[in-house]
């Protein structure tokens, strides 16, 4: 069973999250990758996240740009650790995504890494898994 659930909201986000996949693979950590949008497929995304613990996942990595709703949405639906990766897209080059990922409401914790820093998300996930 995979340990890490990796979510992005669009197929175009895949290249930005691939460094996390590479780090996890090299470390021998299993993961599952899904494209599912908090905006376009909210029910499907909710089901993926709600079912994550029961499927053996122990950490969620969620990457998003612009309004970056996906990490916070995921964190609102699970008690698993969620690591948000803001993507450098749009006119603010990811600053909006960084703020949206880091500034979620109280009670909805998202560990946030730097803009486009999917490698650090994977390294953090590995540390969580070893704890």
C-alpha positions in Angstrom: 0.0 0.0 0.0 1.3 3.5 -0.8 2.3 5.7 2.1 1.9 9.1 0.5 -1.0 10.5 -1.5 0.1 13.1 -4.0 -2.7 15.4 -5.3 -2.6 18.2 -7.9 -5.5 20.0 -9.4 -4.6 19.9 -13.0 -2.6 17.7 -15.4 -0.5 20.7 -16.2 0.7 20.6 -12.6 2.3 17.2 -13.0 5.8 18.5 -14.0 5.9 20.7 -10.9 5.2 17.9 -8.5 7.4 15.3 -10.2 10.5 16.2 -8.1 8.6 15.0 -5.1 7.8 11.7 -6.9 11.5 11.3 -7.7 12.6 11.9 -4.1 10.1 9.5 -2.7 11.0 6.8 -5.3 14.7 7.1 -4.6 13.9 6.8 -0.8 11.8 3.7 -1.4 8.6 5.4 -0.2 5.5 4.3 -2.1 3.0 6.9 -3.3 -0.1 7.3 -5.4 -0.5 10.3 -7.7 -3.9 11.7 -8.6 -5.1 14.7 -10.5 -8.3 16.0 -8.8 -9.3 19.6 -8.4 -10.9 21.2 -5.3 -12.8 23.5 -7.7 -13.7 21.3 -10.7 -14.2 17.9 -9.0 -14.8 18.7 -5.3 -16.8 15.5 -4.6 -14.2 13.3 -6.2 -11.4 15.1 -4.4 -13.2 14.9 -1.1 -13.6 11.2 -1.5 -10.0 10.6 -2.3 -8.9 12.5 0.8 -11.6 11.0 3.1 -10.6 7.5 2.0 -6.9 8.1 2.3 -6.3 6.8 5.9 -8.4 3.7 5.2 -6.3 2.9 2.2 -3.1 3.1 4.2 -1.9 6.5 3.3 0.0 8.3 6.1 0.8 11.7 4.5 -0.8 13.9 1.8 1.1 16.2 -0.5 -1.1 18.6 -2.3 0.3 21.0 -4.9 -1.6 24.0 -6.4 -1.2 27.4 -7.9 -3.1 30.7 -8.0 -5.8 30.4 -5.3 -4.2 27.1 -4.2 -7.4 25.8 -2.5 -6.4 22.1 -2.8 -4.0 21.8 0.2 -6.4 23.5 2.6 -9.4 21.7 1.2 -7.5 18.4 1.8 -6.5 19.3 5.3 -10.1 20.2 6.1 -11.2 16.6 5.3 -8.6 14.5 7.0 -6.5 14.2 10.2 -3.5 13.0 8.2 -0.6 15.5 7.8 -1.0 17.6 4.7 2.0 19.2 3.0 1.2 22.0 0.6 3.3 22.9 -2.4 2.5 26.3 -3.9 3.2 26.5 -7.6 4.7 29.5 -9.4 2.0 30.2 -11.9 0.0 33.3 -12.7 0.8 37.0 -12.5 2.2 36.8 -9.0 4.5 33.9 -9.9 3.3 31.8 -7.0 3.2 34.4 -4.2 -0.6 34.2 -4.1 -0.4 30.4 -3.9 2.2 30.6 -1.1 0.0 32.9 1.0 -3.2 30.8 0.3 -1.4 27.6 1.3 0.2 29.1 4.5 -2.7 31.2 5.6 -5.4 28.6 6.0 -7.9 29.0 8.9 -7.2 27.9 12.4 -7.9 24.2 12.8 -6.9 23.4 9.2 -3.2 22.8 9.5 -1.1 22.7 6.3 2.7 22.3 6.4 3.8 24.6 3.6 7.0 24.4 1.7 8.5 27.1 -0.6 7.2 27.9 -4.0 7.8 25.0 -6.5 9.7 23.2 -3.8 8.2 19.7 -4.3 11.5 18.1 -3.2 11.2 19.6 0.3 7.6 18.3 0.5 8.8 14.8 -0.2 11.7 15.1 2.3 9.3 16.4 4.9 6.9 13.5 4.2 9.8 11.0 4.7 10.6 12.6 8.0 7.0 12.3 9.1 6.9 8.7 8.1 10.0 8.0 10.1 8.7 9.7 13.2 
